[in-house]
Amino acid sequence: MILYNVTISIDAAVEEEWLQWMKEIHIPDVMNTGFFIDNKICRIHAEEEGGKSYSIQYLAKSWNEYNQYQDLFALKLQQEHTLKFSGKFAAFRTILEVVHHQTV
């Protein structure tokens, strides 16, 4: 499995609007591509200046699904986010290969 992690620092003045938009618009749009099987929004607890940090995580079954998402949808969805919150966030992406996963 592949964990696609997007870490975002969002301006505190738009945090609530951003979080609502992520839950109601952006994440459903990403999930509707059909390439991910799970998602999470996690609040990062650390000292920040002027913003709040979040980790948005998407789980894909394979590299193939992740790569197809990148090829077909990622740029458009990232551009929508950038247009809506331009100048009010910083983001970086990390791709992790899950080598073990156990649920209880």
Secondary structure, DSSP 4 states (H G I P E B T S, - for coil): -EEEEEEEEEEGGGHHHHHHHIIIIIHHHHHTTS--SEEEEEEE-S--SSEEEEEEEEEESSHHHHHHHIIIIIHHHHHHHHHHHTTSEEEEEEEEE-S-----
